[in-house]
Amino acid sequence: MKMFLAAVALGVGFGGAAFADPVLGVWKTQVDDGAYAHVEVSACGAALCGVIARTFNDTGEYKSDNIGKKLVWDMQPVGGGAYKKGKIWQPSTDKTYKSKMALSGDTLKVSGCVGPICKKQTWSRVN
């Protein structure tokens, strides 16, 4: 019984590592204003966030000032591949939107709204 309780306690302590969210990893955004990014989605406390890891334009990879900045934050997993109550920043307009995401295999549908204005993108998994 002691071994069982120790295993349960260990599992609770390392639950995030043992039960990694399927959205974790690197995602390629759609082209926006001539550029796109690779966004690394990771756990940020109980929520998820995404940081710009690499940037590309029509000539290839380039070093944008946006590398290392959060693109997605406070995203809450709600089950079934759905994520809600997050925020997303659009670098080309410097606007922040209320955001949600839907995961299906290696495709991530991302949407965000400010008032009545909504934008959507489909991201693809890099790794």
JOGI-V205493 format. One record per pair of residues at least 6 apart in sequence whose C-alpha atoms are under 6 Angstrom apart, sorted by the first residue. I is the first residue (numbers start at 0). J is the second residue. D is the distance in whole Angstrom. If there is no record, write none. Layout:
BEGIN
<<I,J,D> <I,J,D>>
END
This chain:
BEGIN
<<23,40,5> <23,41,5> <24,39,6> <24,40,5> <24,126,6> <25,38,5> <25,39,4> <25,125,5> <25,126,5> <26,37,5> <26,38,5> <26,123,6> <26,124,5> <26,125,5> <27,36,6> <27,37,5> <27,122,5> <27,123,5> <28,35,6> <28,36,6> <28,122,5> <29,35,6> <33,56,6> <34,55,6> <34,56,4> <35,54,6> <35,55,5> <36,53,6> <36,54,4> <37,52,6> <37,53,5> <38,49,6> <38,50,5> <38,51,5> <38,52,5> <39,49,5> <39,50,5> <40,48,6> <40,49,4> <41,47,6> <41,48,6> <46,73,5> <46,74,5> <46,75,5> <47,73,6> <47,74,5> <48,71,5> <48,72,4> <49,69,6> <49,70,6> <49,71,5> <50,67,6> <50,68,5> <50,69,4> <50,70,6> <51,66,5> <51,67,5> <51,68,6> <52,66,6> <54,60,6> <54,61,6> <55,61,6> <70,87,5> <70,88,5> <71,86,6> <71,87,4> <72,85,6> <72,86,5> <73,85,5> <74,83,6> <74,84,6> <74,85,4> <75,82,5> <75,83,5> <76,82,4> <80,101,6> <80,102,5> <81,100,6> <81,101,5> <82,99,5> <82,100,5> <83,99,4> <85,97,6> <85,98,5> <86,96,6> <86,97,5> <86,98,5> <87,95,6> <87,96,5> <87,98,6> <88,94,6> <88,95,4> <96,111,5> <96,112,5> <96,113,5> <97,111,5> <97,112,5> <98,110,6> <98,111,4> <99,110,6> <100,108,5> <100,109,5> <101,107,6> <101,108,5> <105,123,6> <105,124,5> <106,122,6> <106,123,5> <107,121,6> <107,122,5> <108,120,6> <108,121,5> <109,119,6> <109,120,5> <110,118,6> <110,119,4> <111,117,6> <111,118,6>>
END
